């Protein structure tokens, strides 16, 4: 793997620096970053605009942090690159400069001509790129079924798999349900809805968790499928009691309560 780095040695050269970076990205098939959608790319676009360089060429951008979070946030926790290196890639850095010290090392060079820490900065950057590449391919291998990493959150894994193989994503979600992960219920329901598998979707509704949205859906199911208005009303009252005051879910549930109460009253008058 070839790693190229661009170094800005003083403020007046920033326009040329930004142009060099942009030229290197011109014509590439895609750009991969780690948290680049929140930091690197907006910063590059802003600096281009400030120097009158216009918009970036339209190039697909993959922020690897997002799929990594889906796969590991529930099981590993913090998805910072350093933590992913240690916990997922089994990689350790020796004598690495902390990322928080990199800007200070650059300012120390620009203002005072001190370059003692720059070698460590370049090494730090290179290790970041290597780890980014390893995580990029790992996500791809997981999505394709090549890497069966048991540390993955099963729901997040299914979401990644669904972009490549919907059948494998369904198998993962069903496996999650079998081990008691009720989060798989909604994901499977979305999958069945997209495929028009209504009977299988309806069969999952009673498995929805006891949260405001789950109780709301179960209330609709009780009314429309089971034809049990009493159960529907009890479920939606529980949804109201658990919903945050003023929230959209609470308002929807309250409207449903009034409608079901009116239906029950009409039936009792017959």
N, C-alpha and C positions, 0 to 999 in steps of 0.2 A: 504494500500500500504506500502510495506517495502522499506525503503531507507537505503542503506549501503554506508558508506563513508570510503575512505582509506586516511590515513594521513602520510605524509613523514616528519619525525621529524629531519632529517639531511641529508646532501648530500651523505655520504657513503651508506646510505640505499636505494638509488634510484633503484639499480638493483632489490632488493627484492621487492620494492614497485611496480615497473613495472611488475614484475612477478606475484604478487598478483592480480593486476588489470587484467592482461591477463588471469590468471586462472579463475577469476570470469566471464570473458566473454566467456570462452571456453565452448562450448556445448549449448549456448543460441540460440534461434530460430532467433533472429534478434537484432540489435543494433539501438537505436533511439537517435539522438542527435539534437542539435539546433546550426547550423553552424559548425557541427562536420566535414563535408567533407573538410572544409577549414582550420580548426584549430585542433580540438581534435584528429581526427584519424591520420592526417599526423604527429602530434607531437608524438603520441604514437608509430607509426611505426618507426620514427626517433630514439626515445630513445631506443626502442627494438633493433634496428640495432646497436646502439652505445655500447650496453651491450652484444652483441653477442647472442641475444635471437631469432634471425631469424624472419621470416615473421609471421604475424598474421594468425590464422586459417580463412578459408573462411567462413565468416558470413555475411548475408545480412545486409546492413546498410541503414537506412532511416534518411536522414537529413530533419527534419520537417520544417526547415526554407524555403526550396525551395517551397513546396506546399503552405505554409503560404504566401509567397510573391505573388504567382500566385493569391491567393484569395483576398489579402488585400492591396497590394502595391499601386494599382490605387485608392483605396477608402480611405484607412487609412493613407498611407504614409510610414513612417519609421516602419520597421518590427522587430526592436530590441525586445528582449523578454520582457523587462520592459514596452515597449509601448503596446505590445500585451496583457500583463496582464491587463493594465489599460483600454484599449479601447475595447478589445474583450472578455476577461475573467472576467471583472469587479472585479478584485482583487487588493487590495492595500497592500503594505508592510509597516510595522511599525518598525521604528528604524533599518532599514536594512542597512548594510554596502554597499557602492557603489562598484560595481564589479571592478572598477579601483583601489580600495584600497586593494583588497584581496592579491595581490602579496606582497605589502608593509607590510601587517599584518604578512604574513608568514616569510619574511626576518627579521622582528622585533623579531619574536620568535627565529629563528635560530641564529641570530647574538647576540641578547641581552637577550634572555630568557624571553621576555615579551609575555604573553599569554592572555592579557586582551581582545584582539579583536577576539580571535580564536572562541569563542562561536558564535559571530555574523557571522563569516565566514562559520561555519558549518550550521547555520540557513539559510544563504544566499544560500548555495549550495542546501540545501533541498528544499527551495522554487523554485529554478531553475528547479529541477527535477519534482516537482509537476506540475509546469506550463508546462513543456515539455510534460508530460503525458497528461494533459488536452488538449493541442493543438493537440497532436497526435490523440487522440480519436475524437476531433472535426473535424479534416480533414477527418477522416474515416466516420464520420456521414454525413458530407456534401457530400462526394463522393457517399454514399449509399442512399442519399435522405432523411435521417432521420432528419437532421438539415437544415432548410431552412433559413439560416442567410442572411437577406436582405442587410447586409453590404458588402457582397462579390462582387467583380468584376465579372460580368456575364461571361466574356470571360475566365477568369481564372477558374471560377467555372466549366464551360463546359469542360475545359481541364482536370480537376480533375475527373469530372463525366465520361468522355469518357473512363477512365481506368476501370470503373465498369459497366456502362450502357450507351452504345452509343446512344440509343434512347432518354434517358433523356438529354444527352449532346446536342443532336440536338434540342430538345424542348427549352433548355436554350438559345442556339444561335439564334433560330428563335425569341424568346421573346426579345432578345437584339436588333435584327434588327428592330423589331416593334417599339421600343422606340428610334430608330435612332442611335444606336451604330454600325457604319459601320465597326468596327473592326471584327464584327462577320462574315462579308462576306468571308474573307479569311479562317477563321476557318471552316465555313460550306462548302466551296469549297474543302478543304482538306478532310473533312469527306465524302462528296459525291464522290470524286475521289477514295478514299479507297474502297467505296462500289460499284464503277462502275456505279454510277447514273449520267451519263454524261449530260443528258438533263437538269436536275435540276442544275447541276454545271454551265452549259453554261448560264442559266437564271440569275445567280448571277453576271456574269462578268461585265455587265453595272453598277452594284452597287459599284464596287471597287472605293476606294477613289482617289482623284486627287493627288497622290504621284507618284514618278518615277516608282515604280513597278506596281502600279495600272494602270497607263496610258500605260505602256508597254503591260500588259495583254489585256487591252481594245483595243489597236492597233492591236494585233494579232487576237482578236475576230472580229474586223471590217473587217480585210482582209479576214479571212478564213471562217467566218460564214455569215457576211453581204455582203461580196464581194464588199466592198466600200474602194477602195484604197486611195481616197482623205481623207476620215475620218481617215483611218489608219495612213496616213502620218502626218496629223495634230496632232494626239494624240502622236505619237512617237517624234515629234519635241518638244512638251510640256514636254515630259519625259526627253529629253536631256537637255532642259533649266533648269529643276529642279534638275538634278543629279549633284553630286559633281564631279568636274573635276578630271579625272584620275581614278574614281571608276569603278568597274567591271560593274555596271549597266549603267554608262555613255558609256562605250566602247561598250556594247551590243546594247544599243539604237542607237548609232552612226552607227554601222554596219547595223542595221535595216533601218535607214534613207536612207543610200546609196542604199540598195537593193530596197526599195519601190520607191525611186526616179527613179531608172533605169526601174522599171516596169511601172511607170506612163509615162515615156518618150517613151518606146516601144509602149504603147497603143496609145499615141498621134500621133505616126508616121504611124499608120495603116490607 
